Amino acid sequence: MQSKETKNLVERARKKEPDAFTELMQLYMKDMYRVALAILMNDEDAADAIQDTILVCWEKIDTLKYVQYFKTWMTRILIHKCYKLKRTMQNTERLEEYEEPAVYDEYKLELMEALSSLDEKYRIIMTLFYTEGYHIDEIAGILKIPKSTVQTRLQRGRAKLARYYYGIERKV
């Protein structure tokens, strides 16, 4: 749920006030990063998708019908950008070089490893639900899939993570 201040920023951004739009993007930057990383599993690609999303949001913010759905609208754009980037990457061969992380963050590495063990269809739903705080029906709307599919994937994603962390055997 958005605060009055956030709604005010969206209204001002719709009037093409650059400062309001910048503040709005900074407010949601971490959220966008987590969603993009859940899909692309790469910092540089996530940054590219976020940059494209910000540009589209600026250009098309006047098409936003309801101010209260700004975050959902922005997240949907981001997800489309991520999948587009992913398709583009699949069409070209990339040689990835292994780089040591600049700052060793054991928790982040462990979480990334655990999430990367999940299929993308589970990973994106787990990220939207747990990290971004979206409700099941909101996720269904963003991904344009039935609510029951979101519930099933959430349950299976949890079970797969439990097996990953604890070696628990359950049918999924």
Protein Blocks (a to p, Z undefined) as FASTA:
>chain_A
ZZfklmmmmmmmmnopaklmmmmmmmmmmmmmmmmmmmnopaklmmmmmmmmmmmmmmmm
mmpmblklmmmmmmmmmmmmmmmmmmmmmmpccdddddddfbacfklmmmmmmmmmpcfk
lmmmmmmmmmnopafklmmmmnopafklmmmmmmmmmmmmmmmmnopacdZZ
